[in-house]
Amino acid sequence: MDTGVQPTLDEIEDRFVGLLAGRLTRDEADRWAARWVVRDGIVWDDLSWWALTHLYGIDLPTGQGDGYLHDDEQVRAWLAELRKRRAR
């Protein structure tokens, strides 16, 4: 459901979790993030912007036909970094 209200940091984090748990495809995560990254008039805090821009492009292929530019291990590291920064 699209309410048009910018997502919270909890919702952004949930996209990382959903992707890693297999509840969300990389394409779905990318498209969701893209709609927020390209939207004008939204003021983001630094951490939310960092997380969104990591989700945006999450579906980029390696260019060699198989796999993604950012593998699951890297996505897990980003999620860990997000949680670490949130705890500060």
Protein Blocks (a to p, Z undefined) as FASTA:
>chain_A
ZZhiacdfklmmmmmmmmmnopacfklmmmmmmmmmmpghiacdfklmmmmmmmnoplpc
ehnopacfbafklmmmmmmmmmmmmmZZ
